[in-house]
Amino acid sequence: MRKLKWLNHADLAISKTPSVGREEYLDYMTFRRNDRPLFTEIWGPIVGLKEEWEEQGATPAELDFSAFSYRCEKPRAGLAVRTGRVGGYPEQAIEETEEHRIWRDGLGRTMKLPKGYATLALPMDFPVRTMDDWLKIKPWYQFSEDRFEPGWEARARQALAEDRCICASIPGGYNETRELLGEERLCEAYYDDPQLIHDILQTLSDTAFAVLERATHGVKIDILSVHEDMAGKSGPLAGPSQIRQFILPYYRRIWDLVRERGARLFDQDSDGNMNPVIDVFLDAGINMMHPLEPAAGMDVVKVRAKYDKRLAMYGGIDKFVLCKGKADIDRELEYKLPPMIRSGGYVIAMDHRIPNGALLENYRYYVRRVWEIIEARAGGGEGGQQ
């Protein structure tokens, strides 16, 4: 077995030289201008890929991705306020072997991280099954003054001076309840204990509203973001009716607040096939989505044709073509890039982490072909430049 040198998220971080400032990015993603197509790598390699590329002759600059040219936004500045859980149990180590690590996390869940192929742990149990369980930990989700980090406003103003977008995050309406109940119990609770789900989401809503209502008196938020990861290949784990009943009021309340105070993008992160629920999420305020996985049926060209300028996107390039051949890469890019470049509001990017088996030579070719298509479709200019 190959010995791994890059084991966790921090080891897999990539280096880019972003050059697109705040106003250009916001205007591009809200379809106000389409001067320069954008191109990025969202997350970089998965565990084990750097070792593969090193064996294939990658330079240090290729291993940290600084050798590859992109044109992307300057790093978003996360507003230093907390809308999610504050507090919890002290973490406790349980077991560590060569194969895995097990510990108890801040929610009291038993977590297991397999070594060598994963960087995200999975819970083996969950803290909430009943209203009584929820009430024990509910104070961690309620408003408190320590949700504002020292110097939060000055840090935001400095980021604006650096021409970076200000981004505020809220807990996912599906994801946070899934973290508390687990997928199976959450799906049951939509039907047999709706009051529990309403109470959790009302608490999230009240806290996020209180925090962001105060924060936006001093700083204008550009982007509201939410992490959901609520779908697999066969579709989402909550349907339109559940989203409309439980999640939409929460989203809508927070989005209406920050939008009225200048926010322009509401960005949702979810893997899997989200096609069945895009309409209801648009009603909830979402106007940008990523990463749009082709293997799960997400086709950015078809999504753009259906929703036009109602939905900006980034991602959507099939990562698995890098495991195939140059002709496959050409077919993927020649199908997707011309219409997406022409319509704007889209950042060219892989649909998730670059998988094991993706050849270094194929990635080099992919980056080169993206720039060639950008130059051909956008009239030349800055091809290959960041």
C-alpha positions in Angstrom: 0.0 0.0 0.0 1.3 3.5 -0.9 2.3 5.5 2.1 0.4 8.7 2.3 2.1 12.1 2.9 -0.9 14.3 2.6 -3.6 13.1 5.0 -6.1 15.8 5.8 -7.9 18.9 4.5 -5.1 21.2 5.5 -2.5 19.1 3.6 -4.8 19.1 0.5 -5.1 22.9 0.4 -4.2 24.4 -2.9 -2.5 27.6 -3.9 -4.1 30.1 -6.3 -3.4 33.7 -7.3 -6.9 35.2 -7.4 -7.3 38.5 -9.2 -11.0 39.2 -9.5 -12.2 41.8 -7.1 -15.4 42.2 -5.2 -17.5 44.3 -7.6 -16.4 42.4 -10.7 -17.3 39.1 -9.1 -20.6 40.2 -7.8 -21.6 41.8 -11.1 -20.5 38.7 -13.1 -22.4 36.3 -10.9 -25.6 38.5 -10.9 -25.5 38.7 -14.8 -24.7 42.5 -14.8 -21.6 42.1 -16.8 -19.8 39.3 -18.7 -16.4 40.7 -19.7 -14.1 38.0 -18.5 -15.2 34.3 -17.9 -14.1 33.0 -14.5 -12.2 29.7 -13.9 -11.2 28.1 -10.7 -10.5 24.9 -8.7 -13.0 24.8 -5.8 -11.5 22.2 -3.5 -8.5 20.5 -5.2 -7.4 16.9 -4.8 -8.8 14.1 -2.8 -6.7 12.0 -0.3 -4.1 10.0 -2.2 -4.0 12.0 -5.4 -1.0 14.1 -4.6 1.0 10.9 -4.0 -0.2 9.6 -7.4 0.8 12.8 -9.2 4.2 12.8 -7.4 4.9 9.4 -8.9 3.8 10.7 -12.3 6.5 13.4 -12.1 4.5 16.4 -10.7 6.6 19.4 -9.7 6.1 21.0 -6.2 4.2 23.8 -7.9 1.8 21.3 -9.5 1.3 19.5 -6.2 0.2 22.7 -4.6 -1.6 23.8 -7.8 0.3 27.1 -8.0 1.6 26.0 -11.4 -2.0 26.1 -12.9 -3.6 29.4 -14.1 -7.1 30.3 -13.0 -9.1 33.5 -13.0 -11.1 33.6 -9.8 -12.4 35.8 -7.1 -10.3 37.0 -4.2 -10.9 34.9 -1.1 -14.2 35.6 0.5 -14.0 37.1 3.9 -16.2 35.2 6.4 -18.0 37.6 8.7 -16.6 36.9 12.1 -19.9 36.3 13.8 -21.5 32.9 14.6 -25.0 32.0 13.6 -24.8 28.2 14.4 -24.0 26.2 17.5 -21.9 28.0 20.2 -21.0 25.6 23.0 -21.0 21.8 23.4 -19.4 19.0 25.1 -15.6 18.7 25.4 -14.2 16.4 22.7 -13.0 13.0 24.0 -10.7 10.5 22.3 -12.0 6.9 22.3 -9.7 4.8 20.0 -7.0 5.2 17.4 -5.6 2.5 15.2 -3.7 2.4 12.0 -7.1 2.0 10.2 -9.3 4.6 11.9 -9.8 7.2 14.7 -12.9 7.3 16.9 -13.8 10.1 19.3 -16.8 11.9 20.9 -17.5 15.3 19.4 -19.0 18.5 20.7 -22.5 17.3 20.1 -21.8 14.1 22.0 -21.8 12.0 18.9 -19.4 9.0 18.4 -17.4 9.9 15.3 -15.3 7.6 13.2 -12.7 8.7 10.6 -11.2 6.0 8.4 -7.6 6.7 7.6 -6.0 6.8 4.2 -9.0 7.6 2.0 -11.3 10.1 3.9 -10.9 13.5 5.5 -14.4 13.8 6.9 -15.6 11.7 9.8 -19.0 10.1 10.0 -21.2 10.0 13.1 -22.1 6.6 14.5 -24.9 8.0 16.7 -26.9 11.2 17.2 -27.9 13.4 20.2 -31.6 14.1 19.4 -34.6 11.8 19.0 -37.2 13.6 21.0 -38.1 17.2 22.0 -36.6 16.5 25.5 -33.3 15.6 23.9 -33.4 18.8 21.8 -34.3 21.1 24.8 -31.1 19.9 26.6 -28.9 21.3 23.9 -31.1 24.1 22.6 -29.2 26.8 24.6 -26.2 26.2 22.3 -28.2 27.4 19.4 -29.8 30.5 21.0 -28.6 34.0 20.8 -25.8 35.2 23.1 -23.4 38.1 23.0 -20.3 35.9 22.5 -21.5 35.2 18.9 -19.6 38.3 17.9 -15.9 37.8 17.8 -13.7 40.6 19.0 -12.9 43.0 16.2 -15.4 41.5 13.8 -16.4 44.8 12.3 -12.8 46.1 11.8 -11.9 42.8 10.2 -14.8 43.1 7.8 -13.8 46.6 6.8 -10.3 45.5 6.2 -11.5 42.8 3.9 -13.5 45.4 2.0 -10.4 47.5 1.7 -8.7 44.5 0.2 -11.5 44.3 -2.4 -12.9 41.0 -1.1 -16.5 39.9 -0.8 -18.0 39.7 2.7 -19.8 36.4 3.3 -22.1 35.4 6.2 -23.0 31.8 6.8 -26.1 30.2 8.3 -26.7 26.6 9.4 -28.3 24.4 6.8 -32.0 23.9 7.3 -31.6 20.3 6.3 -27.9 19.8 7.2 -28.1 21.0 10.8 -31.2 19.0 11.6 -29.5 16.0 10.0 -26.4 16.5 12.2 -28.7 16.4 15.3 -31.1 13.6 14.4 -29.4 11.6 11.6 -30.9 11.1 8.2 -33.3 8.3 9.1 -34.8 10.0 12.2 -35.0 13.3 10.4 -37.0 11.8 7.6 -39.3 10.2 10.1 -39.7 13.4 12.1 -41.0 15.4 9.2 -44.1 13.2 9.5 -44.3 11.9 13.1 -42.8 14.9 15.1 -43.0 18.0 12.9 -43.1 20.2 16.0 -39.5 19.1 16.9 -38.2 20.1 13.4 -40.2 23.4 13.5 -38.7 24.3 16.9 -35.1 23.5 15.8 -35.5 25.6 12.7 -37.3 28.4 14.4 -34.4 28.6 16.9 -31.8 28.7 14.0 -33.9 31.4 12.3 -34.2 33.5 15.4 -30.5 33.4 16.2 -29.3 34.0 12.7 -31.8 36.9 12.3 -30.7 38.5 15.6 -27.0 38.1 14.8 -27.2 39.3 11.2 -29.7 42.1 11.9 -27.1 43.6 14.3 -24.1 42.9 12.1 -25.6 44.5 9.0 -26.0 47.8 10.7 -22.3 48.1 10.6 -21.2 46.0 7.6 -22.9 45.2 4.3 -22.9 41.5 3.5 -22.4 40.6 -0.1 -23.0 36.8 0.0 -25.2 34.7 2.3 -24.0 31.0 2.2 -25.6 27.8 3.4 -24.2 24.2 3.4 -26.7 21.5 2.9 -25.2 18.3 1.3 -28.8 16.9 1.2 -28.8 14.8 -2.0 -27.4 11.6 -3.5 -27.5 10.3 -7.1 -31.1 9.4 -6.8 -32.2 12.8 -5.6 -32.6 14.9 -2.4 -33.4 13.5 1.0 -36.1 16.1 1.5 -38.7 16.8 -1.2 -40.3 20.0 -2.3 -43.1 19.8 0.2 -40.8 19.3 3.2 -38.6 22.1 2.1 -41.5 24.4 1.6 -43.0 23.5 5.0 -39.9 23.5 7.1 -36.9 25.1 5.4 -38.3 27.8 3.1 -39.6 30.1 5.9 -36.1 30.0 7.6 -34.2 30.8 4.4 -36.6 33.4 3.3 -36.6 35.3 6.6 -32.8 35.6 6.6 -32.3 36.3 2.9 -35.0 39.0 2.9 -33.1 40.7 5.8 -29.7 40.7 4.3 -30.9 41.4 0.7 -32.7 44.5 1.9 -29.4 45.6 3.3 -27.3 45.0 0.2 -26.6 41.3 -0.1 -26.6 40.1 -3.7 -25.9 36.4 -3.7 -27.4 33.5 -1.7 -25.1 30.5 -2.3 -26.1 27.0 -1.5 -23.6 24.1 -1.4 -25.1 20.6 -1.9 -23.8 17.5 -3.6 -26.0 15.1 -5.5 -29.1 15.5 -7.7 -30.8 18.7 -6.7 -32.9 19.0 -9.8 -36.2 18.1 -8.1 -35.9 20.9 -5.5 -34.3 23.8 -7.4 -37.7 25.5 -7.9 -38.6 25.5 -4.3 -35.1 26.7 -3.3 -35.4 29.6 -5.8 -38.6 30.5 -4.1 -36.7 30.4 -0.8 -34.2 33.0 -2.1 -31.3 30.9 -3.4 -29.7 32.4 -6.5 -26.4 30.6 -6.7 -25.6 26.9 -6.4 -22.6 24.6 -6.4 -21.0 22.0 -7.2 -23.6 20.5 -9.6 -22.3 16.9 -9.9 -22.8 15.4 -13.4 -22.6 11.8 -12.0 -25.8 12.7 -10.1 -27.6 14.0 -13.1 -26.7 17.7 -12.7 -26.1 19.3 -16.2 -25.2 23.0 -16.0 -26.3 23.5 -19.6 -29.7 22.2 -19.0 -30.1 23.9 -15.7 -29.1 27.2 -17.3 -31.6 26.6 -20.2 -34.4 26.1 -17.7 -33.6 28.8 -15.1 -31.7 31.4 -17.2 -30.5 34.3 -15.0 -32.4 33.2 -11.9 -29.5 30.9 -10.9 -25.8 31.5 -11.0 -23.6 28.4 -10.7 -20.0 27.2 -10.2 -18.7 23.7 -10.7 -20.4 21.2 -13.0 -17.4 19.9 -14.9 -17.3 16.1 -14.6 -14.2 15.3 -12.5 -14.2 11.7 -13.8 -13.2 12.7 -17.3 -9.7 13.3 -15.9 -9.6 9.5 -15.4 -10.3 8.9 -19.0 -8.7 10.4 -22.1 -8.2 13.7 -23.8 -11.1 13.1 -26.2 -13.4 12.7 -23.2 -12.1 16.0 -21.8 -12.7 17.7 -25.1 -16.3 16.5 -25.3 -17.1 17.6 -21.8 -15.6 21.1 -22.3 -16.9 21.7 -25.8 -20.4 20.8 -24.7 -20.5 22.9 -21.5 -18.2 25.8 -21.9 -19.4 27.7 -25.0 -23.1 28.2 -23.8 -22.0 28.8 -20.2 -19.4 31.4 -21.2 -21.9 33.0 -23.5 -24.5 33.3 -20.8 -22.2 34.4 -17.9 -23.0 33.9 -14.2 -21.0 30.8 -14.2 -17.5 29.9 -12.9 -15.8 27.0 -14.7 -14.8 24.4 -12.1 -14.7 20.7 -11.4 -17.8 19.4 -9.7 -15.9 18.3 -6.6 -12.5 17.1 -5.4 -10.3 15.7 -8.2 -10.6 11.9 -7.8 -8.0 9.2 -7.4 -7.0 7.9 -10.8 -7.1 11.4 -12.4 -3.9 11.6 -14.5 -1.6 14.6 -14.0 -1.2 14.8 -17.8 -5.0 14.9 -18.1 -5.3 17.8 -15.6 -2.6 19.7 -17.4 -4.5 19.2 -20.6 -7.8 20.2 -19.0 -6.5 23.5 -17.8 -4.9 24.2 -21.2 -8.1 23.4 -23.1 -10.2 25.5 -20.7 -8.1 28.5 -21.6 -8.1 27.8 -25.3 -11.9 27.7 -25.3 -12.2 30.8 -23.2 -9.9 32.6 -25.6 -11.8 31.4 -28.6 -15.3 32.1 -27.2 -14.5 35.3 -25.3 -12.5 37.0 -28.1 -9.0 36.4 -26.7 -7.5 38.9 -24.4 -6.3 37.4 -21.1 -6.3 33.6 -21.8 -4.1 31.8 -19.3 -3.8 34.7 -17.0 -5.1 34.9 -13.5 
